[in-house]
Amino acid sequence: MASYRYDRLSAQDAAFLSSEGPNTPMHVASVFISDAAPLHTEEGGIDIDRIRRFIASRLHLIPRYRQRIRTTPLSGSPIWVDDPHFSIDFHVRHAALPRPGNVEQLKRLAGRIIAQPLDRERPLWEIWFVEGLERGDRFATISKVHHCMIDGASGAELMTVLMSLSPDEKEPGEAPRYIPRPAPGNLELLRDEIAHYAAGPFDAARRIRHMLGEESPGEELRAALSGVREFLGQGLTMASETPFNRPIGPHRRFDSLAMSLADVKAVKNKLGGTINDVVLATVAGAVRRYLRRHRVDPSQLDFRVSAPVSMRSEAEPATMGNRVSAWIVPLPIDEPDAATRLEHIRKTTSDLKQSKGALGADLLSAATEWTGTTLLSLGARLQNVALPANMIVTNVPGPQIALYTLGGRLLEAYPIVPLFAQQGLGVALFSYDGRLFWGLDSDPDLVPDLGDFRQDLADAFDELRTDAGLAPVTPAD
């Protein structure tokens, strides 16, 4: 039985923790741009003290933000314990760009910050507030949260906790007093771990029964086991190597792209598929352009992306932690016609929806809750050695209403996905307030021309717009 003094990481959360290496920090990051006017100080900067008080006033709603990792004495399993030395000043940081404070300087700063791993001796998050953007009417927020704490759905939910829905909330509330729970002793942890493994098979069985449902559980179990075979089969076959699928180094580069969500929906409505299908078709067109420019023949490649899929039910709250699986989606980068690429992807994702690969991954996750994290950790490490997919493309729906930080409206929101050891390029998307924001990150030694890939995405989307009979536009910076 778990103690009230600590929380055990799920097998999936622990796998993200164990897959971290010197060149592969496993935090999810973001770059936000907000209106600075309500937060200006007399000196022209932003009021970081007021921001810290505001965030501190919300932390009781996110207990994980004041907890750090410790391991158990028997198996070395990671657990969350309250940090008795928590300091908001360490986690909420203040920086400024040198004049003129342009977008390129912000991108370079973001690349340096996301390259730095989080300190395992402290709660696994940081938020950098950056002033000094051109004209002084905006500020940037660069956030890092370890993947063992959140997935896409819980990360989007977290935004609404650390921001406000109203522009009128301009003063931080009173922060409840923080009283950390005393850390458990080794004897208590040992006792609880033995009890955990004893109860594990029954807990796993209950979760599996819940997953399979009450109706036709035998049929659902057969489908789930088929999904396990499918999921493992995907992970054990290698995708083709490309110029950005080589061992990565410690450095990162960041770039961004913004589109009208209405434009993406218009393409979907004209050519068919879903918003995510249009996203994947845009990526396919961009990768085709990028590889051809680098004198690589796309027709000779089996190019695949890993597309995370949330396993939370509609009724399940987006709590902290991970409830995510992934599709492995082959992209038709050999196809020269944009509309035909979209049709291929639409059929592929339709077939994947009928398959049970994602359910199979969830079944494995349930089983490892009592067998230990070894299987999922091995899978995460395999991702760092093998190449089941060439890149990650994750698309997270966000709120379609404006959010505010002490009256400062959030204008742009670019997500950043962590890179695995053989994947030097990642693509993350977030829809917010009528726009679709693309966050791109790369190892600059493998992808020194990330800005060119950004333009490839814009051009590939314009191809789709043209095929849909819509006027091409240049997406905003």
C-alpha positions in Angstrom: 0.0 0.0 0.0 1.5 3.4 -1.0 2.3 5.9 1.7 0.6 9.3 1.8 4.2 10.7 2.1 5.3 9.9 -1.5 3.9 8.9 -4.9 5.2 6.1 -7.1 5.9 6.9 -10.8 3.9 4.9 -13.3 5.9 2.5 -15.5 5.5 4.8 -18.4 6.6 7.9 -16.5 9.6 6.0 -15.2 10.5 4.9 -18.7 10.8 8.5 -19.8 13.0 9.1 -16.8 15.3 6.2 -17.5 15.6 7.0 -21.3 17.3 10.3 -20.5 21.0 10.5 -21.4 23.8 13.1 -21.7 22.6 14.1 -25.2 19.0 13.3 -24.8 17.3 15.4 -22.1 13.7 14.2 -21.8 11.9 17.4 -21.0 8.9 18.8 -22.9 9.5 22.5 -23.7 7.6 25.5 -25.1 8.2 29.0 -26.2 5.4 31.5 -25.5 5.1 35.1 -26.7 2.8 37.4 -24.6 1.7 41.0 -24.4 4.0 42.8 -21.9 2.1 46.0 -21.3 0.2 44.9 -18.1 3.5 43.7 -16.6 5.8 46.7 -17.4 7.9 48.1 -14.6 8.9 51.8 -14.4 12.3 50.8 -15.7 10.7 49.3 -18.8 11.2 45.6 -18.0 8.7 43.0 -16.8 7.7 42.6 -13.1 9.3 39.3 -12.4 8.5 39.5 -8.6 4.8 39.8 -9.4 5.0 36.9 -11.8 6.8 34.7 -9.2 4.1 35.5 -6.6 1.4 34.6 -9.2 2.9 31.3 -10.0 3.6 30.6 -6.3 -0.1 31.2 -5.6 -1.0 28.4 -8.1 1.4 25.7 -7.0 -0.9 24.1 -4.4 -2.9 23.1 -7.5 0.1 21.2 -8.9 1.7 19.4 -6.0 4.1 17.6 -8.4 5.8 21.0 -9.0 7.2 20.9 -5.4 8.3 17.3 -5.5 11.7 15.7 -6.5 12.8 12.2 -7.5 14.1 9.7 -5.0 14.6 5.9 -5.6 13.5 2.9 -3.5 16.1 0.8 -1.7 15.0 -2.6 -3.1 14.5 -2.1 -6.9 15.7 1.5 -7.4 12.3 2.4 -8.6 11.7 6.2 -8.8 9.2 7.9 -6.5 8.1 11.5 -5.9 8.8 13.0 -2.5 8.2 16.6 -1.3 11.2 18.9 -1.6 11.8 20.4 1.8 14.1 23.0 0.2 11.8 24.2 -2.6 12.6 27.7 -3.8 10.4 29.4 -6.4 13.4 31.6 -7.4 15.3 28.6 -8.7 12.4 27.5 -11.0 11.1 30.9 -12.2 14.0 32.6 -13.9 14.5 36.1 -15.4 16.5 36.8 -18.5 16.8 39.6 -21.2 17.8 39.7 -24.8 20.6 42.0 -25.9 19.5 44.9 -28.1 17.8 44.8 -30.5 16.1 41.8 -29.0 14.8 40.3 -32.3 13.2 36.9 -33.0 16.4 35.3 -34.1 18.1 36.1 -30.8 15.1 34.6 -28.9 15.4 31.4 -31.0 19.1 31.1 -30.2 18.4 31.6 -26.5 15.6 29.0 -26.6 17.9 26.5 -28.3 20.5 26.9 -25.5 17.9 26.6 -22.7 16.2 23.5 -24.1 19.6 21.8 -24.6 20.3 21.9 -20.8 19.0 19.0 -18.8 16.9 19.6 -15.7 18.5 19.1 -12.3 17.5 15.7 -10.9 18.0 17.0 -7.3 15.2 19.4 -7.6 11.6 19.4 -9.0 11.8 18.8 -12.7 10.7 22.1 -14.2 11.8 25.6 -15.1 10.2 28.7 -16.6 12.3 31.5 -18.0 10.7 34.9 -18.5 12.6 36.8 -21.2 12.2 40.5 -21.7 13.9 42.8 -24.2 12.0 41.8 -27.4 11.8 44.4 -30.1 9.6 47.4 -29.3 9.3 46.2 -25.7 5.6 45.4 -26.0 6.1 41.6 -25.7 7.9 39.1 -23.5 8.7 35.5 -24.0 8.3 32.5 -21.7 10.6 29.4 -22.2 9.2 26.5 -20.2 10.7 23.1 -19.5 8.9 20.2 -17.8 10.3 16.7 -17.7 8.3 14.2 -19.8 8.0 11.9 -16.7 5.6 14.6 -15.3 3.4 15.3 -18.3 2.2 14.3 -21.7 0.5 16.5 -24.3 -3.0 16.4 -22.8 -1.8 17.1 -19.3 0.6 19.8 -20.5 -2.3 21.6 -22.2 -4.4 21.3 -19.1 -1.4 22.7 -17.1 -1.5 25.9 -19.1 -5.0 26.8 -17.8 -3.7 26.3 -14.2 -0.6 28.5 -14.6 -2.5 31.2 -16.6 -5.9 33.0 -16.3 -8.9 33.0 -18.5 -9.6 36.7 -17.7 -7.5 39.8 -18.5 -8.8 41.4 -15.3 -6.8 39.1 -13.0 -3.8 41.4 -12.6 -2.7 40.8 -9.1 -1.5 37.4 -7.6 -3.6 35.8 -5.0 -2.4 34.7 -1.6 -0.2 31.6 -1.7 -1.3 28.9 0.8 1.5 27.9 3.1 3.7 25.0 1.9 4.3 22.3 4.4 6.3 19.5 2.9 5.6 16.0 4.0 8.5 14.3 5.7 10.5 12.0 3.4 9.8 8.2 3.9 12.6 6.1 5.5 14.2 3.1 3.8 12.3 0.7 6.0 9.0 2.2 5.1 9.9 2.1 1.4 11.1 -1.5 1.6 7.8 -2.5 3.3 5.7 -0.7 0.8 7.6 -2.0 -2.2 7.1 -5.6 -1.1 3.4 -4.9 -0.7 3.3 -3.2 -4.1 4.7 -6.2 -5.9 2.4 -8.6 -4.0 -0.7 -6.6 -5.0 0.6 -5.8 -8.5 -1.0 -8.7 -10.4 -4.4 -7.9 -9.0 -4.1 -4.2 -9.7 -2.9 -4.9 -13.2 -5.8 -7.4 -13.8 -8.3 -4.7 -12.6 -6.8 -2.1 -15.0 -6.8 -4.6 -17.9 -10.4 -5.5 -17.2 -11.2 -1.8 -17.2 -9.4 -1.3 -20.5 -11.2 -4.2 -22.2 -14.7 -3.2 -21.0 -17.5 -5.3 -19.7 -18.9 -6.3 -23.1 -17.1 -9.1 -25.0 -13.9 -9.1 -22.9 -12.6 -12.2 -24.6 -12.9 -10.6 -28.0 -11.3 -7.4 -26.8 -8.4 -9.3 -25.2 -7.7 -11.1 -28.5 -7.7 -7.7 -30.2 -5.4 -6.2 -27.5 -2.9 -9.2 -27.8 -3.0 -8.7 -31.6 -2.2 -5.0 -30.9 0.8 -6.1 -28.7 2.2 -8.1 -31.6 1.6 -5.1 -33.9 3.1 -2.6 -31.5 6.2 -4.7 -30.9 6.6 -5.5 -34.6 6.6 -1.8 -35.4 9.4 -1.1 -32.8 11.6 -3.9 -34.1 11.7 -2.9 -37.7 14.1 -0.2 -38.8 13.2 2.9 -40.8 15.5 4.1 -43.5 18.5 6.3 -42.4 18.4 9.9 -43.5 20.9 12.8 -43.0 19.2 13.7 -39.7 18.9 10.1 -38.4 22.4 9.7 -36.9 23.7 9.9 -33.3 22.8 13.4 -31.9 25.0 15.7 -29.9 24.2 18.0 -26.9 23.2 21.1 -28.8 19.7 22.2 -29.9 18.3 24.7 -32.4 14.7 26.0 -32.3 12.5 27.5 -35.0 8.8 28.2 -35.3 5.9 28.6 -37.7 2.3 29.9 -37.2 -0.7 29.2 -39.4 -4.4 30.1 -39.3 -6.3 27.1 -38.0 -9.2 28.1 -40.3 -6.8 27.7 -43.3 -5.9 24.1 -42.1 -9.6 23.3 -41.7 -10.4 24.7 -45.1 -7.8 22.3 -46.7 -9.2 19.4 -44.7 -12.8 20.2 -45.8 -11.8 20.5 -49.4 -9.4 17.5 -49.7 -10.7 15.2 -46.9 -9.1 13.7 -43.9 -8.6 15.3 -40.5 -6.5 18.2 -39.2 -3.8 15.8 -38.2 -3.9 14.2 -41.7 -3.2 17.7 -43.2 -0.4 18.2 -40.7 1.2 14.8 -41.6 0.8 15.6 -45.3 2.5 19.0 -44.8 5.4 17.2 -43.0 5.6 14.7 -45.8 5.9 17.4 -48.4 8.5 19.3 -46.4 10.6 16.2 -45.8 10.5 15.4 -49.5 11.7 19.0 -50.4 14.4 18.9 -47.7 15.8 15.5 -48.7 15.8 16.3 -52.4 17.7 19.5 -51.7 20.3 17.4 -49.8 20.5 15.1 -52.9 18.7 12.2 -51.2 16.3 10.2 -53.4 12.9 10.0 -51.4 11.8 7.1 -53.5 14.4 4.8 -52.0 13.4 5.5 -48.4 11.0 3.9 -45.9 10.3 7.1 -44.0 8.1 6.9 -40.8 7.0 9.3 -38.1 6.0 8.5 -34.6 2.7 10.2 -33.8 1.8 10.1 -30.1 -1.8 9.1 -29.4 -3.6 10.0 -26.1 -5.0 6.9 -24.3 -7.1 9.0 -21.9 -10.9 8.6 -22.3 -13.1 11.6 -22.7 -14.2 11.3 -19.1 -10.6 10.8 -17.8 -9.1 14.0 -16.4 -5.8 15.3 -17.8 -3.9 14.7 -14.6 -0.1 14.8 -14.3 1.8 11.9 -15.8 1.6 10.0 -19.1 -1.3 8.1 -20.7 0.0 8.0 -24.2 0.8 5.5 -26.9 2.0 6.1 -30.5 1.2 5.3 -34.1 4.1 4.6 -36.5 3.0 6.3 -39.7 4.8 5.8 -43.0 4.9 9.0 -45.0 4.6 8.9 -48.8 7.6 11.2 -49.4 8.1 9.6 -52.8 4.8 11.0 -54.0 5.2 14.3 -55.9 1.6 15.4 -55.8 0.4 17.1 -52.5 -3.2 16.0 -52.7 -2.2 12.4 -53.4 0.1 12.5 -50.4 -2.8 13.6 -48.2 -5.0 10.8 -49.6 -2.4 8.2 -48.8 -2.0 9.5 -45.3 -5.8 9.7 -44.8 -6.1 6.0 -45.7 -3.1 5.0 -43.5 -4.5 6.8 -40.4 -7.9 5.4 -41.1 -6.4 1.9 -41.1 -4.5 2.7 -37.9 -7.7 3.7 -36.1 -9.1 0.3 -36.9 -6.0 -1.5 -35.7 -5.2 -2.2 -32.0 -1.5 -1.1 -31.9 -2.2 1.7 -29.5 -4.4 -0.5 -27.3 -1.6 -3.1 -27.3 0.9 -0.5 -26.1 -1.6 0.4 -23.3 -1.9 -3.3 -22.4 1.9 -3.6 -22.1 1.9 -0.5 -19.9 -0.7 -2.0 -17.6 1.3 -5.2 -17.3 4.5 -3.5 -16.4 2.8 -1.8 -13.5 3.4 -5.0 -11.5 6.2 -6.7 -13.5 8.4 -3.6 -13.0 9.5 -0.9 -15.4 12.1 -3.0 -17.2 10.0 -3.7 -20.3 9.0 -0.1 -21.0 12.5 1.2 -20.0 14.0 -1.3 -22.5 11.6 0.0 -25.2 12.6 3.6 -24.4 16.3 2.7 -24.6 15.7 0.8 -27.8 14.4 4.0 -29.3 17.8 5.5 -28.6 19.6 2.6 -30.3 17.3 1.4 -33.1 15.3 3.6 -35.5 11.6 2.6 -35.5 10.7 6.1 -36.8 12.6 8.9 -38.4 11.1 11.7 -36.3 8.3 12.5 -33.8 5.4 14.6 -35.0 3.0 15.4 -32.1 -0.1 17.5 -32.5 -1.9 18.6 -29.3 -5.2 20.5 -29.3 -5.2 23.5 -27.0 -7.8 26.0 -25.7 -9.5 28.1 -28.4 -9.9 31.0 -26.1 -7.3 33.6 -25.0 -5.2 33.0 -21.9 -3.5 35.6 -19.8 -0.6 36.0 -17.3 -1.5 38.9 -14.9 -3.4 40.6 -17.7 -0.7 39.9 -20.4 -2.4 38.0 -23.3 -0.8 34.9 -24.6 -0.2 35.6 -28.3 1.8 32.6 -29.6 2.5 29.2 -28.2 5.2 26.9 -29.7 5.7 23.4 -28.3 9.0 21.6 -28.4 9.4 17.8 -28.3 12.5 16.0 -26.9 14.8 14.3 -29.4 15.8 10.7 -29.1 19.4 9.6 -29.8 18.9 8.8 -33.5 16.4 11.5 -34.3 18.0 14.9 -35.0 14.7 16.7 -36.0 11.4 16.9 -34.1 8.1 18.6 -34.9 5.4 19.6 -32.4 2.2 21.4 -32.9 -0.3 23.2 -30.6 -3.6 24.8 -31.6 -4.5 27.8 -29.6 -7.0 30.7 -30.0 -7.6 30.1 -33.7 -4.0 29.4 -34.8 -1.8 26.4 -35.3 1.7 26.8 -33.9 4.6 24.6 -35.1 7.6 24.2 -32.8 10.7 22.7 -34.5 13.9 21.6 -32.8 17.0 19.9 -34.1 20.6 19.0 -33.5 22.4 21.8 -35.4 25.2 19.4 -36.3 22.7 17.2 -38.2 20.3 19.9 -39.3 22.2 23.2 -39.5 19.5 24.6 -41.9 16.4 24.3 -39.7 15.2 27.6 -41.0 15.1 26.1 -44.5 13.0 23.2 -43.2 10.7 25.7 -41.7 10.2 27.2 -45.2 9.7 23.7 -46.6 6.8 23.3 -44.3 5.3 26.6 -45.4 5.7 25.7 -49.0 4.3 22.2 -48.6 1.2 23.7 -46.9 0.9 26.2 -49.8 0.9 23.2 -52.2 -2.1 21.7 -50.3 -3.9 25.1 -50.4 -3.4 25.3 -54.1 -4.7 21.8 -54.7 -7.7 22.6 -52.5 -8.4 25.7 -54.7 -7.4 28.2 -52.0 -5.1 31.1 -52.4 -1.6 30.4 -51.0 -0.5 32.5 -48.1 2.8 33.0 -46.3 2.4 31.9 -42.7 3.2 34.4 -40.0 6.5 34.4 -38.1 
